[in-house]
Amino acid sequence: MRAIDLNNIMWRKSSYSNTDGGNCLEVADRLPLVPVRDSKVPDGPVLVFGGDAWASFVDGVKRGA
């Protein structure tokens, strides 16, 4: 598997995050893959999804699956 350089990407916080720091996740857009991380642990692990898999996940969340 090829390494992905995540040092200079722009992270976007979930629109469901609140100012108290609740359960937040961040994603990076405009990449061939979709990296996802816990916003409270920015130096922690990153999960990386294929674009189709991420789109299916988001669609399922929106449908309440």
N, C-alpha and C positions, 0 to 999 in steps of 0.2 A: 504494500500500500504506500502511496506517495504522501509525504508530509505536506501539511498545509501551513503556510506562514500566517498566523493570526495577529501578529504584532501591530500592524498598522490599519486594521479594519475598524470601521465605525459600528459600534454596537447600538442596537435600538431596544429600549425597554418595552415590555409588554404594556399595552394600553390599559390593562387591568391592574397594573401596579399602583400602589398608593404612595403618598409622601412619607408614610411611617415606615417604609421599607418592607412591608408584608411579604407575601410569597411572590417573589419577582423572578422573571427570567428575561434574558436578553437574547436577541438573535442578530445576526449580521446579514444584511441584504446584499444583493447584486454580486453574488458569488455563484459558481456552478454547484456548490454544496451549501447547506444551511447549518452553520455552527450555532449551537445553543449553549448558554451558560447560566449559572445562578448569579444574579446581579450582586448578591451579598458576598460572594466569594469570587471576585473577578480574576484572581490568579489560580483558581481551582480548575477542575477538569472541564472539558468542553465535549459535548456530544455533537457529532456531525451526521447530518441526514442528507440523503439525496433529495433533490427538489420535489420529485413526485411523491416520495414518502412523507415529506413535510407537509405538502399540500393536502394529502389524504388525512394526515393527523389533524391539521387545522380544520378541515371540513368536518371531520368527525366530532371535534370539540364544539363547533358551531351548531351541529345537529343534536348535541347532547348525548352522543354515543359513549 
